[in-house]
Amino acid sequence: MPVPCPGAEGGGVVAPAGLFSREAPLVLDLGCGNGLFLAGLAEGEPGWNVLGIEKKEYRVRQARRRAGDLGNARVLHGEVLEVLSSLPPCSVWRVYLLFSDPWPKRRHAVRRLVQEKFVALLSSRLEAGGTFFFATDSGDYLGWTREILVRSGWRIKDWSVPVSWPMTEFEQRFASAGLNIWRLQASR
Ligand SMILES: C[S@@+](CC[C@H](N)C(=O)[O-])C[C@H]1O[C@@H](n2cnc3c(N)ncnc32)[C@H](O)[C@@H]1O
């Protein structure tokens, strides 16, 4: 049974040692790709520390270039599960998982990032009042994610983004192809 986090909204201050130069709520962009969203978010929310995690080296280079001089954006090269595990419990305020590979064939669904194990880890890393945001072009992946979250005792809400919200690279592609985009937000 995970130990509940002490109540604090956006008070999360713990980040991997030395990553950020100041203490601020820690926000993660999992599989941040080329960093378009990460950089836009960090620029629009200067009071947050935004950390991207990305396994592909060339994507990490692109994202770091985009984050440029932003003092509140960093990109780590690594696997989401490993980096999440290395963060202290109750240290993250918001987590974005945007257009994660949907692995549409049923027999490949075990490769999706969202699994029971991932949700349990997320649960232990989010602080009290912390939120998980998920967007996808796959209705099936949305249903899959919702089911796992509900089974794990999370509360689900629709997530509608403000007009000025930064788009990710994949969101831009899907939107210009006229595809439906599905979103949810969840908290424990
Ligand atoms: C479909 S792309 C979406 C990128 C970006 N979020 C967007 O919406 O434009 C998925 C990204 O997640 C990264 N990724 C997938 N699994 C990962 C994992 N386990 N750890 C770190 N990065 C991962 C991929 O390398 C890729 O850049």
The ligand as a MOL file (V3000), in Angstrom:
LIG
                    3D

  0  0  0     0  0            999 V3000
M  V30 BEGIN CTAB
M  V30 COUNTS 27 29 0 0 0
M  V30 BEGIN ATOM
M  V30 1 C 4.5230 9.3040 -30.9750 0
M  V30 2 S 5.8400 10.2070 -30.3180 0 CHG=1
M  V30 3 C 5.0330 11.6370 -29.5690 0
M  V30 4 C 6.0130 12.7290 -29.2310 0
M  V30 5 C 5.3900 13.9800 -28.5950 0
M  V30 6 N 4.8340 13.6860 -27.2970 0
M  V30 7 C 4.3430 14.5620 -29.4980 0
M  V30 8 O 3.1510 14.4620 -29.1730 0
M  V30 9 O 4.7240 15.1190 -30.5490 0 CHG=-1
M  V30 10 C 6.2720 9.2570 -28.8840 0
M  V30 11 C 7.6030 9.6800 -28.3010 0
M  V30 12 O 7.8040 8.9930 -27.0770 0
M  V30 13 C 9.1100 8.4660 -27.0310 0
M  V30 14 N 9.0410 7.2720 -26.1650 0
M  V30 15 C 8.2800 6.1630 -26.3810 0
M  V30 16 N 8.4330 5.2990 -25.3590 0
M  V30 17 C 9.3040 5.8790 -24.4910 0
M  V30 18 C 9.8590 5.4660 -23.2560 0
M  V30 19 N 9.5510 4.2870 -22.7120 0
M  V30 20 N 10.7300 6.2980 -22.6400 0
M  V30 21 C 11.0660 7.4840 -23.2070 0
M  V30 22 N 10.5700 7.9280 -24.3680 0
M  V30 23 C 9.6950 7.1500 -25.0100 0
M  V30 24 C 9.4430 8.1540 -28.4850 0
M  V30 25 O 10.8260 8.0910 -28.7070 0
M  V30 26 C 8.7840 9.3260 -29.2070 0
M  V30 27 O 9.6410 10.4320 -29.3130 0
M  V30 END ATOM
M  V30 BEGIN BOND
M  V30 1 1 1 2
M  V30 2 1 2 3
M  V30 3 1 2 10
M  V30 4 1 3 4
M  V30 5 1 4 5
M  V30 6 1 5 6
M  V30 7 1 5 7
M  V30 8 2 7 8
M  V30 9 1 7 9
M  V30 10 1 10 11
M  V30 11 1 11 12
M  V30 12 1 11 26
M  V30 13 1 12 13
M  V30 14 1 13 14
M  V30 15 1 13 24
M  V30 16 1 14 15
M  V30 17 1 14 23
M  V30 18 2 15 16
M  V30 19 1 16 17
M  V30 20 1 17 18
M  V30 21 2 17 23
M  V30 22 1 18 19
M  V30 23 2 18 20
M  V30 24 1 20 21
M  V30 25 2 21 22
M  V30 26 1 22 23
M  V30 27 1 24 25
M  V30 28 1 24 26
M  V30 29 1 26 27
M  V30 END BOND
M  V30 END CTAB
M  END
